[in-house]
């Protein structure tokens, strides 16, 4: 019988539990981008709590992207040094940590938010080069892996989606062609770093001309074939669509379970659970082995300590989504260290 606090393997990594913390916004950074003591404290509390894997808040690939206002960036002189301090701190607790990389817009000089179909081959090479260089920085900074943002409304999610990609060249048309920009990135990262590569992608996008689950499964199989080490399955829209009273109302569970049956690499269910009993039911009634949580860690970075003591813990997050809408890494209801 599976339990969320099992010691488990995740590819080549050893995890202290089946819980994956996935970050989103970072509001406690300095204006220059540097990390602050509050950030280090938050990560240490998470690492010491019993979490299995930490995926960082989003690191914005481009300083002029819409994400750069609300997230950390890799574009400052002390990034590698501070990243090494952060990863060393997390590793004290034998917890692996991935750097989450994403961007929404591709801007070029005076051209802003260039549509997928208008991105040139030269632009594609620049994007690929920038992502590979970011991965090398993460490797130097001591991260165990990188999470490539292929889901939600990120740029690469739109690039691989037939609803947005109508290109007529070798980066458009078939599923393989639309995914080629990512597969080429994965190949070089595998050749030049020691990073575990996790891909976060949508199970489906809910539009008439977009991706269905059957195509997502094909994409997952291609990602595995070309070197991805694990997957995280999400939905394209905001966390309000993950607010569920019980697992039966979360359609992502069925989609994730179906994907797991068609690949051999670890697959993470991306969100939708907020209690210990609910998570254990999902683990034991499906093929799912790993579950991601975000907002409960915003509410209380060390809540898993209480869960281990109580045995039937429930997150104190009330799913108000203020942390999402206001784009902060802190809770707006009450201080995270005060229990209701």
Rosetta silent file (secondary structure, phi, psi, omega in degrees, C-alpha in Angstrom):
SEQUENCE: XXXXXXXXXXXXXXXXXXXXXXXXXXXXXXXXXXXXXXXXXXXXXXXXXXXXXXXXXXXXXXXXXXXXXXXXXXXXXXXXXXXXXXXXXXXXXXXXXXXXXXXXXXXXXXXXXXXXXXXXXXXXXXXXXXXXXXXXXXXXXXXXXXXXXXXXXXXXXXXXXXXXXXXXXXXXXXXXXXXXXXXXXXXXXXXXXXXXXXXXXXXXXXXXXXXXXXXXXXXXXXXXXXXXXXXXXXXXXXXXXXXXXXXXXXXXXXXXXXXXXXXXXXXXXXXXXXXXXXXXXXXXXXXXXXXXXXXXXXXXXXXXXXXXXXXXXXXXXXXXXXXXXXXXXXXXXXXXXXXX
SCORE:     score description
SCORE:     0.000 S_00000001
   1 L     0.000  129.440 -177.225    0.000    0.000    0.000 S_00000001
   2 L   -81.175  147.182  175.918    1.424    3.355   -1.034 S_00000001
   3 L  -134.938  147.311 -175.857    1.778    6.278    1.375 S_00000001
   4 L   -64.293  -21.091  179.711    2.718    9.859    0.579 S_00000001
   5 L   -98.779   20.063  172.978    5.649    9.657    3.016 S_00000001
   6 L   -65.242  146.285  167.256    7.222    6.598    1.377 S_00000001
   7 L   -81.474  124.866 -171.590   10.903    6.760    0.508 S_00000001
   8 E  -138.757  164.423  174.566   10.879    6.364   -3.276 S_00000001
   9 E   -99.513  143.642  178.962   12.996    6.567   -6.393 S_00000001
  10 E  -131.310   87.241 -169.784   12.400    9.243   -9.012 S_00000001
  11 L    65.054 -124.209  178.178   14.517    8.223  -11.940 S_00000001
  12 L   -88.857    0.991 -176.057   18.078    8.337  -10.590 S_00000001
  13 E   -99.321  152.118  175.605   17.037   10.445   -7.602 S_00000001
  14 E  -106.501  128.595 -178.937   16.029    9.343   -4.101 S_00000001
  15 E  -114.441  146.313  179.130   13.042   11.135   -2.565 S_00000001
  16 L   -83.349   -9.972  175.874   11.975   11.368    1.079 S_00000001
  17 L  -163.919  176.939  179.464    8.283   11.394    0.100 S_00000001
  18 L   -91.792    4.538 -177.562    5.970   11.387   -2.899 S_00000001
  19 E   -89.999  127.561  176.324    5.174   15.101   -2.513 S_00000001
  20 E  -110.875  122.795  174.725    6.651   17.503   -5.064 S_00000001
  21 E   -88.714  123.025  176.069    6.591   21.167   -4.246 S_00000001
  22 E  -111.929  124.523  179.496    6.168   23.310   -7.382 S_00000001
  23 L   -85.196  174.613  177.754    6.790   27.040   -7.060 S_00000001
  24 L  -141.059  -85.997 -178.539    5.281   29.881   -9.046 S_00000001
  25 L   -94.032  158.079  175.197    5.909   33.569   -8.198 S_00000001
  26 L  -130.474  104.690 -177.202    8.803   35.038   -6.199 S_00000001
  27 L  -105.229   -2.528 -176.962    7.938   38.301   -4.434 S_00000001
  28 L   -99.852   10.932  178.893   10.596   38.274   -1.699 S_00000001
  29 L   -79.105  162.507  172.210   13.553   38.960   -3.987 S_00000001
  30 L   -76.853  162.022 -177.993   15.499   42.190   -4.058 S_00000001
  31 L   -61.439  -28.944  178.933   14.857   44.629   -6.905 S_00000001
  32 L   -77.905   -4.760 -179.259   18.179   43.661   -8.447 S_00000001
  33 L   101.033  -14.200 -175.700   16.999   40.036   -8.584 S_00000001
  34 L   -67.440  152.407  177.860   19.142   38.822   -5.718 S_00000001
  35 L   -75.746  153.725 -177.998   17.851   36.308   -3.195 S_00000001
  36 L  -117.017  165.871  177.059   17.007   37.457    0.327 S_00000001
  37 H   -56.787  -33.025  179.420   17.225   35.759    3.751 S_00000001
  38 H   -62.847  -36.479  179.004   13.444   35.215    3.603 S_00000001
  39 H   -67.492  -46.717  178.935   13.844   33.109    0.480 S_00000001
  40 H   -60.219  -41.853  179.784   16.571   30.951    2.003 S_00000001
  41 H   -62.209  -41.337 -178.585   14.473   30.467    5.165 S_00000001
  42 H   -63.431  -45.039 -179.485   11.440   29.418    3.129 S_00000001
  43 H   -66.994  -37.424  178.447   13.399   26.840    1.157 S_00000001
  44 H   -65.509  -40.699  178.094   15.038   25.448    4.283 S_00000001
  45 H   -62.452  -39.150  177.827   11.630   25.055    5.967 S_00000001
  46 H   -66.474  -46.363 -177.257   10.329   23.185    2.927 S_00000001
  47 H   -62.631  -35.667 -177.865   13.385   20.956    2.674 S_00000001
  48 H   -81.166   -8.242 -170.944   13.222   20.074    6.382 S_00000001
  49 L   -81.638  -18.598 -174.408    9.473   19.347    6.287 S_00000001
  50 L   111.538    9.788  176.886    9.580   15.960    4.553 S_00000001
  51 L   -66.705  148.834 -179.134    9.000   17.081    0.977 S_00000001
  52 L   -83.804  -45.263 -176.266   10.327   14.707   -1.668 S_00000001
  53 E  -144.133  138.196  175.779   11.357   17.129   -4.403 S_00000001
  54 E  -108.720  126.961  169.935   11.432   20.916   -4.638 S_00000001
  55 E  -109.559  124.048 -170.845   10.789   22.669   -7.938 S_00000001
  56 E   -63.522  168.480  164.253   11.719   26.326   -7.642 S_00000001
  57 E   -58.944  162.140 -178.200    9.625   29.359   -8.388 S_00000001
  58 E   -62.520  133.042  166.379    9.780   30.263  -12.059 S_00000001
  59 E   -97.474  122.184 -177.562   13.065   31.692  -13.287 S_00000001
  60 E   -76.853  128.509 -178.431   12.270   34.097  -16.087 S_00000001
  61 L   -70.254  -35.627 -175.049   14.345   33.456  -19.204 S_00000001
  62 L  -122.760  134.864 -177.312   14.053   37.029  -20.495 S_00000001
  63 L   -66.713  -20.343  179.475   14.232   40.271  -18.491 S_00000001
  64 L  -101.139    8.929  177.404   11.541   41.938  -20.614 S_00000001
  65 L   -75.559  156.573  179.513    9.101   39.055  -20.399 S_00000001
  66 H   -61.104  -26.767  179.004    5.853   39.567  -18.474 S_00000001
  67 H   -67.983  -28.226 -169.472    7.133   37.017  -15.931 S_00000001
  68 H   -63.563  -18.288  178.265   10.190   39.096  -15.042 S_00000001
  69 H   -76.175  -22.652 -169.981    8.112   41.434  -12.857 S_00000001
  70 L  -122.479    3.915 -174.784    6.980   38.622  -10.586 S_00000001
  71 L  -135.261  170.161  171.532    9.753   36.037  -10.630 S_00000001
  72 E   -72.885  163.852  179.835   13.434   35.572  -10.083 S_00000001
  73 E  -132.907  160.387  177.394   15.767   35.976  -13.010 S_00000001
  74 L   -96.873    3.493 -170.455   19.079   34.465  -14.035 S_00000001
  75 L   -99.995   57.743  169.520   20.360   37.800  -15.343 S_00000001
  76 L  -147.571  158.283 -166.427   22.467   39.187  -12.508 S_00000001
  77 L   -62.565  -34.456 -174.006   26.109   38.746  -11.611 S_00000001
  78 L   -94.315   13.928 -173.891   25.723   36.775   -8.389 S_00000001
  79 H   -57.741  -51.301 -175.272   23.124   34.309   -9.667 S_00000001
  80 H   -63.565  -40.719  179.707   25.337   31.204   -9.720 S_00000001
  81 H   -63.030  -46.045 -179.234   26.854   31.981   -6.315 S_00000001
  82 H   -70.583  -35.639  176.207   23.474   32.526   -4.687 S_00000001
  83 H   -62.591  -40.622  178.072   21.986   29.508   -6.452 S_00000001
  84 H   -63.463  -39.944  176.113   24.802   27.385   -5.061 S_00000001
  85 H   -60.979  -41.662 -178.605   24.053   28.679   -1.550 S_00000001
  86 H   -67.521  -49.119 -177.282   20.387   27.782   -2.017 S_00000001
  87 H   -67.474  -36.704  175.869   20.939   24.309   -3.429 S_00000001
  88 H   -60.877  -39.338  179.611   23.586   23.484   -0.819 S_00000001
  89 H   -64.228  -44.547  179.756   21.080   24.437    1.881 S_00000001
  90 H   -66.960  -38.097 -177.707   18.372   22.188    0.439 S_00000001
  91 H   -68.570  -19.420  174.779   20.795   19.308   -0.065 S_00000001
  92 L   -55.881  -31.917 -177.582   21.610   19.290    3.662 S_00000001
  93 L   -97.231   15.413  179.028   18.208   17.614    4.065 S_00000001
  94 L    56.941   39.741  178.635   18.833   15.124    1.225 S_00000001
  95 L  -114.592  123.970  174.999   16.176   16.808   -0.928 S_00000001
  96 E   -75.112  154.650 -178.056   16.787   17.300   -4.660 S_00000001
  97 E  -137.993  131.790  176.786   15.851   20.635   -6.206 S_00000001
  98 E  -106.398  149.373  173.098   14.979   21.561   -9.805 S_00000001
  99 E   -96.223  125.813 -179.829   15.075   25.027  -11.353 S_00000001
 100 E   -91.897  123.400 -176.728   11.845   25.906  -13.153 S_00000001
 101 E  -117.484  132.872  179.149   12.435   27.885  -16.351 S_00000001
 102 E  -159.479  162.183  171.286    9.752   29.610  -18.362 S_00000001
 103 L  -157.688  154.840 -175.679    8.770   32.589  -20.477 S_00000001
 104 L  -104.255  -41.297 -173.862    5.585   33.822  -22.095 S_00000001
 105 L  -115.440  148.149  167.253    6.687   36.256  -24.783 S_00000001
 106 L  -111.438  115.404 -178.612    9.428   36.361  -27.353 S_00000001
 107 L  -112.900  145.053 -178.956   10.455   39.969  -27.943 S_00000001
 108 E  -141.209  107.599 -177.859   13.001   41.224  -30.457 S_00000001
 109 L    52.991 -117.961 -177.674   14.106   44.830  -30.384 S_00000001
 110 L   -85.681   -7.894  178.879   10.930   46.839  -31.088 S_00000001
 111 E   -85.195  125.756 -176.265    8.859   43.744  -31.905 S_00000001
 112 L  -116.364  138.367  175.427    6.891   42.574  -28.876 S_00000001
 113 L    51.020   59.349 -176.836    5.206   39.234  -28.242 S_00000001
 114 L   -65.184  129.319  178.826    5.986   37.843  -31.691 S_00000001
 115 L   -61.515  153.350 -177.789    3.388   35.262  -32.832 S_00000001
 116 H   -54.423  -43.223 -175.910    4.562   31.663  -33.184 S_00000001
 117 H   -68.333  -19.563 -177.470    4.144   31.712  -36.958 S_00000001
 118 H   -98.145   -1.296  177.376    6.343   34.817  -37.296 S_00000001
 119 L   -72.555  126.601 -177.610    9.290   33.487  -35.298 S_00000001
 120 L   -83.160  168.312  175.075   12.203   32.990  -37.698 S_00000001
 121 H   -60.691  -39.545  176.435   14.684   30.109  -37.746 S_00000001
 122 H   -61.045  -40.152  177.181   17.273   32.558  -36.414 S_00000001
 123 H   -63.303  -42.387  179.225   14.880   33.389  -33.554 S_00000001
 124 H   -60.000  -42.915  179.534   14.423   29.687  -32.814 S_00000001
 125 H   -63.795  -36.816  178.375   18.182   29.220  -32.599 S_00000001
 126 H   -66.218  -45.706  179.059   18.416   32.166  -30.182 S_00000001
 127 H   -59.613  -46.672  179.772   15.648   30.776  -27.961 S_00000001
 128 H   -61.264  -44.234  179.847   17.275   27.360  -27.924 S_00000001
 129 H   -62.774  -42.564 -179.274   20.687   28.838  -27.148 S_00000001
 130 H   -64.052  -40.098  179.001   19.289   30.992  -24.341 S_00000001
 131 H   -67.991  -41.520  179.385   17.560   28.011  -22.714 S_00000001
 132 H   -64.326  -41.010  177.575   20.671   25.845  -22.998 S_00000001
 133 H   -65.481  -37.411  175.989   22.823   28.584  -21.455 S_00000001
 134 H   -63.249  -42.001  178.145   20.296   28.943  -18.631 S_00000001
 135 H   -60.332  -40.215  178.581   20.476   25.184  -18.047 S_00000001
 136 H   -65.516  -36.217  174.786   24.255   25.394  -17.796 S_00000001
 137 H   -63.567  -42.673  178.297   23.900   28.154  -15.195 S_00000001
 138 H   -61.754  -40.029  179.044   21.516   25.945  -13.217 S_00000001
 139 H   -63.062  -46.695  176.992   24.030   23.108  -13.427 S_00000001
 140 H   -61.764  -32.497 -178.212   26.824   25.352  -12.150 S_00000001
 141 L   -79.722   -0.113  174.182   24.476   26.545   -9.417 S_00000001
 142 L    91.315    6.083  176.643   24.051   23.020   -8.044 S_00000001
 143 L   -67.364  147.229  179.220   20.505   22.280   -9.147 S_00000001
 144 L   -83.255  -21.469 -177.974   19.722   18.607   -9.667 S_00000001
 145 E  -161.335  175.164  176.414   17.426   19.250  -12.582 S_00000001
 146 E  -127.504  137.770  171.483   15.597   21.707  -14.771 S_00000001
 147 E  -105.014  117.482  177.856   11.869   21.928  -15.365 S_00000001
 148 E   -87.201  125.143 -177.647   11.088   23.143  -18.874 S_00000001
 149 E   -80.047   95.420  178.174    7.819   25.065  -19.007 S_00000001
 150 E  -108.607   10.199 -176.196    5.858   23.452  -21.850 S_00000001
 151 L  -120.894 -167.180 -178.072    2.474   23.960  -20.217 S_00000001
 152 L    55.128 -132.647  179.732    0.003   26.606  -19.122 S_00000001
 153 L  -114.646   25.386 -178.477    0.199   29.570  -21.516 S_00000001
 154 L   -65.704  163.142 -176.959    3.989   29.644  -21.778 S_00000001
 155 H   -57.766  -49.115 -177.155    5.688   30.346  -25.105 S_00000001
 156 H   -67.530  -29.023  175.326    6.807   26.758  -25.700 S_00000001
 157 H   -63.639  -40.276  178.590    3.324   25.477  -24.808 S_00000001
 158 H   -72.495  -35.094 -178.694    1.905   27.602  -27.595 S_00000001
 159 H   -62.435  -38.748 -176.202    4.698   26.620  -29.978 S_00000001
 160 L   -88.184   -0.993 -175.172    3.897   22.910  -29.726 S_00000001
 161 L   -98.148  127.125 -178.751    0.129   23.488  -29.871 S_00000001
 162 L   -65.338  -14.083  177.128   -1.636   23.267  -33.276 S_00000001
 163 L   -72.140  -22.386 -178.119   -4.036   25.977  -32.109 S_00000001
 164 L  -116.104  -28.154 -175.220   -1.161   28.494  -32.237 S_00000001
 165 L   -99.047  107.757  176.768    1.417   26.893  -34.532 S_00000001
 166 L  -118.341   27.578 -175.765    0.445   27.034  -38.222 S_00000001
 167 L   -64.404  152.605  179.907    4.000   27.072  -39.529 S_00000001
 168 L  -108.279    0.914 -178.890    4.828   25.565  -42.907 S_00000001
 169 L   -95.522 -163.167 -175.359    8.503   24.834  -42.228 S_00000001
 170 L   -74.795   -2.265  175.916   10.131   21.950  -40.355 S_00000001
 171 L  -106.955   19.788  177.530    8.929   23.385  -37.030 S_00000001
 172 L  -142.030  167.921  178.013    5.249   23.167  -37.946 S_00000001
 173 L   100.487 -104.746 -175.773    2.700   20.637  -39.089 S_00000001
 174 L   -70.178  164.174  176.807    3.064   17.228  -37.436 S_00000001
 175 H   -57.547  -45.060  179.633    3.311   16.662  -33.704 S_00000001
 176 H   -60.583  -44.265 -178.958    6.977   15.732  -34.081 S_00000001
 177 H   -64.274  -42.999 -179.591    7.767   18.881  -36.061 S_00000001
 178 H   -66.910  -28.524 -179.353    6.040   21.188  -33.583 S_00000001
 179 H   -86.864   -9.890 -172.629    7.898   19.517  -30.723 S_00000001
 180 H   -58.382  -35.291  179.196   11.254   19.619  -32.519 S_00000001
 181 H   -57.990  -37.170 -179.511   12.258   22.951  -30.928 S_00000001
 182 H   -79.161  -42.442 -177.989   12.058   21.246  -27.510 S_00000001
 183 H   -61.899  -36.734  177.368   13.632   17.933  -28.523 S_00000001
 184 H   -68.071  -35.829  176.090   16.683   19.741  -29.885 S_00000001
 185 H   -64.680  -46.990 -179.008   17.008   21.649  -26.603 S_00000001
 186 H   -58.644  -43.106 -178.824   16.788   18.438  -24.573 S_00000001
 187 H   -57.269  -45.645 -176.915   19.483   16.793  -26.683 S_00000001
 188 H   -73.007  -39.206  178.167   22.022   19.552  -26.026 S_00000001
 189 H   -60.952  -40.675  178.935   21.184   19.873  -22.311 S_00000001
 190 H   -64.820  -34.202 -177.706   21.741   16.133  -21.906 S_00000001
 191 H   -78.387  -24.789 -170.115   25.061   16.394  -23.710 S_00000001
 192 H  -116.067   -5.045  179.341   26.381   19.434  -21.807 S_00000001
 193 L  -138.167  173.789  174.394   25.013   19.135  -18.244 S_00000001
 194 L  -104.451   17.634 -173.035   24.247   16.572  -15.550 S_00000001
 195 L   -75.722  140.808  165.175   20.716   17.863  -15.065 S_00000001
 196 E   -73.325  132.661 -178.250   17.614   15.737  -14.741 S_00000001
 197 E  -106.825  115.161  175.483   15.166   17.113  -17.345 S_00000001
 198 E  -108.814  136.827  179.088   11.554   17.431  -16.289 S_00000001
 199 E  -115.271  123.829  177.860    8.929   18.709  -18.743 S_00000001
 200 E  -100.307  119.519 -175.658    5.778   20.349  -17.452 S_00000001
 201 E  -142.676  159.861 -179.383    2.980   20.199  -20.006 S_00000001
 202 E   -74.566  143.313  173.146   -0.781   20.437  -20.341 S_00000001
 203 L   -69.921  -32.579  179.520   -2.885   17.295  -20.425 S_00000001
 204 L  -168.127  169.920 -179.054   -5.108   19.098  -22.946 S_00000001
 205 L  -118.439   -4.264  172.839   -5.966   22.709  -23.710 S_00000001
 206 L    75.052   13.307  177.892   -9.759   22.646  -23.919 S_00000001
 207 L  -112.475  159.258 -176.427  -10.055   24.322  -27.338 S_00000001
 208 L   -64.347  -35.232 -174.983  -11.546   22.944  -30.545 S_00000001
 209 L  -102.657    5.076 -174.317   -8.321   23.280  -32.537 S_00000001
 210 L   -94.878 -157.659 -174.892   -5.868   22.520  -29.741 S_00000001
 211 L   -84.252  133.960  171.271   -4.307   19.467  -28.173 S_00000001
 212 L   -99.082  168.738 -178.416   -6.362   16.498  -27.022 S_00000001
 213 H   -58.325  -36.646 -178.812   -5.147   13.921  -24.521 S_00000001
 214 H   -60.701  -38.876  178.298   -4.254   11.500  -27.332 S_00000001
 215 H   -74.056  -34.977  176.110   -1.777   13.997  -28.785 S_00000001
 216 H   -60.388  -41.038  177.520   -0.406   14.788  -25.329 S_00000001
 217 H   -61.081  -43.166  176.821    0.341   11.091  -24.894 S_00000001
 218 H   -60.860  -41.232  178.750    2.195   11.103  -28.223 S_00000001
 219 H   -64.173  -43.194  179.205    4.169   14.160  -27.078 S_00000001
 220 H   -60.981  -40.547  178.499    5.024   12.482  -23.774 S_00000001
 221 H   -65.640  -38.532  177.394    6.299    9.425  -25.614 S_00000001
 222 H   -67.895  -41.449  178.240    8.453   11.599  -27.883 S_00000001
 223 H   -60.446  -43.279  177.464    9.842   13.523  -24.912 S_00000001
 224 H   -63.383  -45.095 -178.071   10.796   10.246  -23.249 S_00000001
 225 H   -59.723  -37.008 -175.046   12.333    8.893  -26.461 S_00000001
 226 L   -96.640    9.997  167.261   14.501   11.969  -26.930 S_00000001
 227 L   120.401   -3.596  176.278   15.808   12.158  -23.363 S_00000001
 228 L   -63.588  141.192 -175.631   13.318   13.722  -20.938 S_00000001
 229 L   -96.331  -22.775  179.322   13.705   12.108  -17.509 S_00000001
 230 E  -162.810  168.555 -177.401   10.270   12.894  -16.031 S_00000001
 231 E  -132.863  152.263  168.174    7.016   14.733  -16.692 S_00000001
 232 E  -128.366  127.371 -174.139    4.613   16.917  -14.760 S_00000001
 233 E  -103.499  128.591 -178.375    1.055   17.095  -16.062 S_00000001
 234 E  -135.690 -171.111  175.533   -0.991   20.253  -15.579 S_00000001
 235 L  -120.595  159.673 -168.851   -3.819   22.220  -17.151 S_00000001
 236 L   -74.066  -13.822 -171.342   -3.481   25.377  -19.225 S_00000001
 237 L  -109.723 -169.117 -169.808   -5.288   27.788  -16.941 S_00000001
 238 L   -73.385  169.749 -178.378   -4.977   29.270  -13.469 S_00000001
 239 H   -62.287  -16.071  179.843   -5.093   27.428  -10.102 S_00000001
 240 H   -60.511  -24.700  179.429   -8.795   28.246   -9.670 S_00000001
 241 H   -79.976   -6.316  178.513   -9.469   25.288  -11.962 S_00000001
 242 H  -100.282   -5.605 -176.803   -7.621   23.026   -9.526 S_00000001
 243 L   -72.717  105.058 -173.937   -9.723   23.929   -6.495 S_00000001
 244 L  -128.205  144.607  176.336  -11.457   20.635   -5.792 S_00000001
 245 L   -82.843  -28.283  176.932  -13.350   19.248   -2.821 S_00000001
 246 L  -153.923  165.189 -172.158  -12.439   15.695   -3.687 S_00000001
 247 H   -64.492  -24.676 -176.943  -10.407   13.765   -6.171 S_00000001
 248 H   -67.957  -18.380 -179.488  -13.441   12.636   -8.201 S_00000001
 249 H   -94.576    4.351 -178.286  -13.940   16.201   -9.431 S_00000001
 250 L  -104.030  100.167 -177.583  -10.400   16.540  -10.738 S_00000001
 251 H   -67.718  -13.285 -179.970  -10.301   15.439  -14.408 S_00000001
 252 H   -68.805  -26.036 -179.967   -6.531   15.771  -14.390 S_00000001
 253 H   -62.183  -49.108 -179.289   -6.252   12.552  -12.381 S_00000001
 254 H   -62.355  -41.801  179.999   -7.722   10.414  -15.159 S_00000001
 255 H   -64.567  -44.748  179.848   -5.568   12.135  -17.798 S_00000001
 256 H   -63.651  -41.207  179.503   -2.389   11.724  -15.758 S_00000001
 257 H   -61.290  -39.621  179.503   -3.208    8.089  -15.057 S_00000001
 258 H   -68.175  -39.200  177.968   -3.637    7.431  -18.786 S_00000001
 259 H   -62.879  -42.196 -179.295   -0.313    9.121  -19.592 S_00000001
 260 H   -58.002  -36.476 -179.265    1.455    6.982  -16.985 S_00000001
 261 L   -67.872  -15.446 -173.735    0.237    3.839  -18.753 S_00000001
 262 L  -112.463    2.720  177.008    1.949    4.966  -21.953 S_00000001
 263 L  -134.623  167.608 -178.864    5.418    6.027  -20.725 S_00000001
 264 L  -112.066   -5.752 -179.602    8.146    4.520  -18.559 S_00000001
 265 L   -92.975  159.754 -179.723    9.500    7.670  -16.899 S_00000001
 266 E   -60.691  143.182  179.264    8.111    9.192  -13.658 S_00000001
 267 E  -128.895  130.402 -178.877    4.989   11.337  -14.047 S_00000001
 268 E  -102.479  131.655  169.738    3.818   13.925  -11.500 S_00000001
 269 E   -76.215  122.001 -173.350    0.164   14.844  -11.012 S_00000001
 270 E   -91.627   81.802  171.090    0.208   18.635  -11.047 S_00000001
 271 L    92.767  174.647  174.281   -2.023   19.930   -8.268 S_00000001
 272 L   103.301   -2.939 -178.657   -5.591   19.489   -7.087 S_00000001
 273 L  -121.050  145.557 -178.518   -5.096   17.795   -3.687 S_00000001
 274 L  -141.683   12.739  177.181   -5.071   19.390   -0.241 S_00000001
 275 E  -141.417  154.906 -177.845   -5.359   16.638    2.376 S_00000001
 276 H   -63.969  -44.768 -179.864   -3.324   13.650    3.465 S_00000001
 277 H   -65.275  -40.871  179.319   -6.212   11.189    3.127 S_00000001
 278 H   -61.705  -44.197 -179.772   -7.149   12.511   -0.301 S_00000001
 279 H   -63.834  -44.596  179.890   -3.579   12.141   -1.556 S_00000001
 280 H   -64.650  -32.706  175.325   -3.259    8.604   -0.217 S_00000001
 281 H   -64.712  -44.416  178.559   -6.546    7.661   -1.901 S_00000001
 282 H   -60.654  -45.116 -178.117   -5.236    8.966   -5.222 S_00000001
 283 H   -61.052  -37.484 -173.304   -1.960    7.092   -4.773 S_00000001
 284 H   -95.315  -11.336  179.025   -3.668    3.802   -4.018 S_00000001
 285 H  -105.798   -1.535  179.826   -6.574    3.973   -6.466 S_00000001
 286 L  -136.852 -179.317  174.449   -4.500    4.998   -9.510 S_00000001
 287 L   -85.072   -0.823 -176.132   -1.086    4.444  -11.065 S_00000001
 288 L   -69.186  132.636 -179.855   -0.013    7.903   -9.840 S_00000001
 289 L  -115.357  -15.927 -174.753    3.077    7.874   -7.602 S_00000001
 290 E  -137.568  135.380 -177.414    3.920   11.568   -7.276 S_00000001
 291 E  -129.330  131.229 -179.848    1.715   14.570   -6.512 S_00000001
 292 E   -93.268  145.411  175.262    2.656   18.229   -6.790 S_00000001
 293 E  -135.580  142.823  179.362    1.477   20.951   -4.408 S_00000001
 294 L  -124.738  -63.978 -174.081    1.980   24.709   -4.655 S_00000001
 295 H   -63.249  -36.848  176.154   -0.437   26.870   -2.659 S_00000001
 296 H   -57.400  -32.490  177.859   -0.290   24.793    0.571 S_00000001
 297 H   -75.436  -24.182  173.456    3.449   25.559    0.673 S_00000001
 298 H   -69.506  -42.985  178.939    2.690   29.268    0.236 S_00000001
 299 H   -62.708  -46.773 -177.379    0.380   29.099    3.229 S_00000001
 300 L  -153.559  103.520 -176.468    2.873   27.176    5.373 S_00000001
 301 L   -60.467  -19.024 -176.602    6.241   25.994    3.967 S_00000001
 302 L  -115.140   24.210 -174.908    6.595   23.390    6.725 S_00000001
 303 H   -62.289  -24.873 -178.092    3.033   21.990    6.861 S_00000001
 304 H   -65.982  -22.794  174.985    4.235   18.459    6.066 S_00000001
 305 H   -60.828  -46.708  178.536    5.794   18.264    9.549 S_00000001
 306 H   -64.501  -38.143 -179.765    2.308   18.498   11.056 S_00000001
 307 H   -61.856  -40.476  179.834    0.967   15.990    8.557 S_00000001
 308 H   -65.462  -33.360 -179.877    3.537   13.417    9.614 S_00000001
 309 H   -78.161  -38.308 -174.108    2.553   13.914   13.255 S_00000001
 310 H   -82.442  -38.697 -179.001   -1.209   14.003   12.711 S_00000001
 311 L    84.406  -15.562  177.488   -1.579   11.246   10.134 S_00000001
 312 L  -142.017   45.051 -174.020   -4.691   12.831    8.609 S_00000001
 313 L   -65.932  151.147  175.023   -3.522   16.371    7.909 S_00000001
 314 E  -129.205  136.278  179.826   -5.425   18.939    5.892 S_00000001
 315 L   -63.109  140.302  176.512   -3.843   22.004    4.316 S_00000001
 316 L   -83.180   -1.281  174.402   -4.739   25.300    6.001 S_00000001
 317 L   -67.826  130.533 -178.879   -4.770   26.970    2.581 S_00000001
 318 L   -98.249   12.712  177.216   -8.360   28.079    1.848 S_00000001
 319 L    52.995   42.759  175.765   -7.712   28.277   -1.935 S_00000001
 320 L   -74.938  -20.137  177.908   -8.551   31.968   -2.117 S_00000001
 321 L    68.590   14.246  177.096   -5.958   32.226   -4.926 S_00000001
 322 H   -63.624  -34.429  179.336   -4.761   35.655   -3.782 S_00000001
 323 H   -64.000  -32.113  178.006   -1.171   34.441   -3.957 S_00000001
 324 H   -75.493  -53.292 -174.131   -1.771   33.616   -7.620 S_00000001
 325 H   -67.027  -35.305  179.886   -3.687   36.711   -8.663 S_00000001
 326 L   -90.197   -1.681  172.967   -1.454   39.102   -6.704 S_00000001
 327 L    56.350   57.352  178.590    1.616   37.176   -7.875 S_00000001
 328 L  -127.099  161.671  177.118    3.324   36.715   -4.532 S_00000001
 329 L  -101.178   13.464  179.947    5.175   33.912   -2.788 S_00000001
 330 L  -126.457  157.271 -178.214    3.494   34.709    0.549 S_00000001
 331 L   -83.054  142.549 -178.114   -0.008   34.110    1.936 S_00000001
 332 L   -98.092   -5.206 -175.775   -2.422   37.053    2.174 S_00000001
 333 L   -83.257  -52.107  176.226   -4.765   35.555    4.770 S_00000001
 334 L  -160.936  162.765  179.457   -2.500   35.455    7.822 S_00000001
 335 L   -52.945  140.337 -173.660    1.183   34.886    8.523 S_00000001
 336 L   -62.584  -23.190 -175.907    2.255   31.430    7.384 S_00000001
 337 L   -92.156    8.041  179.179    3.613   30.516   10.820 S_00000001
 338 L  -112.918  123.791 -179.983    0.293   31.107   12.611 S_00000001
 339 L   -83.024  147.666  177.866   -2.224   28.277   12.654 S_00000001
 340 L   -69.698    0.000    0.000   -5.927   29.103   12.492 S_00000001
